[in-house]
Amino acid sequence: MVGNTNILGELKGIVGDEHATSDKHIMYAYSYDMCFVPNKLPQYVAQPANVEEIVEIMKLCNKTKTPVIPVGANTNIGGLCIPKKDNTLLIDLRRLNKIIRIDEETRYAIIEPGVSHAQFAEELYKRGLRFGWPVGPPSGTVTGCAISHGISGMSGRYGLNSQMITSMEVVRPTGDVCRVGSCAIKEDSWHSFLPLPRMDGIFTGWFGTTGIVTKLAVYTPAVPPYVDVVTCSTEEIRDMYKYMLEFGRYEMADDLTAVNWWLSQVPIPYPYKEKPADQHKWNSYAVLYGYTEKELEAKVDAFHTVIKHQQELGSTVQVTEYPEEAKRGRTELPSQIVGSTKNYCKEAGGGISWPGTFTPANKWEEVYNKWEKIYKARNLSPATRITMYRGIHYGMLRAMTPINKQSPEETENAKMAIVEALGAILDAGGIPYKPPVDFNVEINKRADKGYLKLMCDIKDMIDPNGIMNPGQLLIR
Ligand SMILES: Cc1cc2nc3c(=O)[nH]c(=O)nc-3n(C[C@H](O)[C@H](O)[C@H](O)COP(=O)(O)OP(=O)(O)OC[C@H]3O[C@@H](n4cnc5c(N)ncnc54)[C@H](O)[C@@H]3O)c2cc1C
């Protein structure tokens, strides 16, 4: 694969010979992720070292109408960095990996887009600070996750990682550079988006279709010295929901999650396996922090009060013991233990995807019961997780779905389970997060026409040549 030798030559002129290529074996490494979206080779990969080089690249791509996709670590599992068009250039941001400033007193940090969760965690922990670590691979970038509305071990109290962003710098598709948030008004103030108009929304949740984030500032709260993980189990999703609803109202848990038996297995059983009768169907963990011992004690007391109340109401809920290793996995994020993909999909041969949605929590039971039937009918485990966000404001419902990518038939089977499950949850008001391109067919089918027109108008305004991750959102 040679591509347009002029474009490759110009890219090399911008980033240096060793940082731009069309070599097929390197294109192959960027052509896939773990989900069911079919592989496609990009035409070029460039690794710029700074904002100026990104600006030059964007100008070149506008001139030549070359499609562009920004790539952090490509650990998403929705095909978000897989080209949809021929002749695509992938801009790999790994060389922009500086932590620019950690403001220990005001508790925010400014980072470049190649900074990984592992790198950021190491520097924050030295200063007694933390961020919302996902349970994904620690190599994933903070920026790639946060601007894609990533979820973390702090989302129970603080909301999504995108809700922890305080300012950003972006190279627009045309090559113009802009800042949004307080840094737009005073160069070294990156502490807040508010009370300015929320223009960050043009760059979050758009999956690299509206610009390249080149600096990101995020809120970095202190690590409270006291931590405990309280756990319980139920036999029915309804009982688990009722417990989480009551405990969630206290808005005390950084993470309030439950997983069913299939997801708590390591790896997820593939194909479907019956749950042993002597094991609980649903297991929940709640991560509680306290700045004082008494604060933590009060939170643990509240947990026991809720359990007792639920039992009085006839719930099957009971307090359980959590293994020490699992406790570490929940509190020492980012983690090789829970972030390791083999923990999920080793039995299926290494592929994975999900119907993952933000859902009104009172729809969990109705949708999950449909999911169980859909997955069992396809001989797959309904490996499901439910999580409360921001107290009980919204909930996550997701089924981790191992995929045997060695077999086209098995891949299609898993994909169809996901698509059917997606239909059930969209009908109940769930909104898929980090959606593979196929999901957007279903989302856009249901979307308000005025909403779609607004998206198209914004996209046309900001990306007049339609070069940024074209085809990903299926609006252009
Ligand atoms: C086993 C497993 C578990 C996971 N668990 C979680 C989890 O708990 N929570 C969670 O949120 N995610 C999870 N993920 C998904 C993923 O690992 C994270 O979201 C990760 O942080 C994404 O970062 P990345 O650098 O790999 O982004 P990429 O995959 O490189 O990019 C993601 C999207 O952002 C765009 N993008 C990246 N950088 C920029 C930029 N600077 N400017 C503009 N656009 C950009 C890309 O074009 C793409 O559309 C999991 C993944 C796996 C494999």
The ligand as an ORCA input file, in Angstrom:
! r2SCAN-3c Opt
* xyz 0 1
  C     -11.589     -4.464     29.071
  C     -11.958     -3.041     28.854
  C     -12.631     -2.363     29.854
  C     -12.985     -1.023     29.678
  N     -13.592     -0.368     30.704
  C     -13.899      0.940     30.560
  C     -14.485      1.673     31.640
  O     -14.669      1.182     32.745
  N     -14.822      2.958     31.426
  C     -14.592      3.572     30.238
  O     -14.916      4.740     30.118
  N     -14.029      2.918     29.230
  C     -13.665      1.636     29.348
  N     -13.069      0.976     28.314
  C     -12.866      1.691     27.032
  C     -11.495      2.391     26.899
  O     -10.476      1.601     27.416
  C     -11.414      3.749     27.583
  O     -12.509      4.556     27.275
  C     -10.114      4.461     27.207
  O      -9.760      5.363     28.194
  C     -10.178      5.175     25.888
  O      -8.942      5.865     25.705
  P      -8.074      5.652     24.409
  O      -6.884      6.521     24.535
  O      -7.806      4.226     24.160
  O      -9.077      6.254     23.328
  P      -9.219      5.826     21.761
  O      -9.768      4.463     21.738
  O      -7.889      6.052     21.142
  O     -10.227      6.916     21.278
  C     -11.575      6.940     21.689
  C     -12.340      7.991     20.839
  O     -11.862      9.295     21.164
  C     -11.301      9.955     20.011
  N     -10.115     10.667     20.498
  C      -9.073     10.151     21.205
  N      -8.238     11.120     21.563
  C      -8.749     12.276     21.061
  C      -8.341     13.642     21.109
  N      -7.252     14.022     21.747
  N      -9.108     14.554     20.474
  C     -10.232     14.204     19.831
  N     -10.687     12.939     19.777
  C      -9.948     11.990     20.387
  C     -10.992      8.857     19.013
  O     -11.051      9.330     17.685
  C     -12.108      7.860     19.326
  O     -13.275      8.282     18.665
  C     -12.681     -0.361     28.455
  C     -11.996     -1.046     27.456
  C     -11.638     -2.371     27.647
  C     -10.860     -3.048     26.556
*
